[in-house]
Amino acid sequence: MPTDAATPAPGAGDARRRLAVLGSPIAHSKSPALHRAAYERLGLDWTYDRIEVGEGGLARFVDGLGPDWRGLSLTMPLKGEALVLADEVERLAERAGAVNTLLLSPDGRRLGFNTDIGGIVRALGDAGVHAIRHGVLVGGGATAASALVAMAELGAVSVDVCVRDAGRAASVVDLGHALGLVVDVRPLDHLASRAEADLVISTVPGGTDLGVAPSDDLAAAPLLDVAYAPWPTALAAAWTERGGAVAHGLGMLIHQALLQVRVFLTGDPLAELPDEAAVLDVMRQAA
């Protein structure tokens, strides 16, 4: 049942100290470095690992966890499974239809959050983007849904969704309509002809070559490419060649991880950490 999921902050005797990021593939994940740096700075003796868990494997994995587990970070392809598995889901995660953070409460509840949305908004804020009206979204998966919600949070009224297969964008289109957005599905070559936008967000995996370069007019808008390895992506390189501004996916990764640390420590993604600026600094250094 959707809710503003929350749980009390851990006490001194709280033995739940284990955390991990799950997904497939997972070997490339920088999340362990980010989280470990944060917990060390906070003086917490917590562990954070990366564990390969493929599609369909999340429920069995979670059912096997002991009382020493505090929470999980989820990446592809597990964000939809985590939504179903959660006993309670915060508003933003419900909207996006994706959970990337599970907090395992001492009473046995599984609380679901989506910190990707806040991570995108905060990364765009670092790049000077605080409000938009017209956006372009590349990709149609779980991260694309989070990016669409982030665009709505920034005031978007219309978004073009550019994908190879229009059928794969159906859930994103439905989400856009639920958010009150005008959503048009376009082929990828729309990027070569689109003339006006306030923001472009690419959510395709790193290493993907879209086979199309942006128009000069479109490259006048800032690009947030959520991929961070390998870097630059083909799209980011084409953007830079045209003199456009590109926000690196590491910014989103770091900010969403910081919000996860808030969740794991306090149960609330809006609750600032003790000396949070210093925590964010060590996470940036770790990245």
Secondary structure as UniProt FT lines:
FT   TURN            12..13
FT   STRAND          18..23
FT   TURN            27..28
FT   HELIX           31..41
FT   TURN            42..43
FT   STRAND          47..52
FT   TURN            55..56
FT   HELIX           58..63
FT   TURN            67..68
FT   STRAND          69..74
FT   TURN            76..77
FT   HELIX           79..85
FT   STRAND          88..89
FT   HELIX           91..96
FT   STRAND          101..104
FT   TURN            106..107
FT   STRAND          110..113
FT   HELIX           116..126
FT   TURN            127..128
FT   STRAND          134..138
FT   HELIX           142..153
FT   TURN            154..155
FT   STRAND          158..162
FT   HELIX           166..169
FT   HELIX           170..178
FT   TURN            179..180
FT   STRAND          182..186
FT   HELIX           188..192
FT   STRAND          199..202
FT   TURN            206..207
FT   TURN            216..217
FT   HELIX           218..220
FT   STRAND          223..225
FT   HELIX           234..241
FT   TURN            242..243
FT   STRAND          246..247
FT   HELIX           249..266
FT   TURN            269..270
FT   TURN            274..275
FT   HELIX           276..286
//
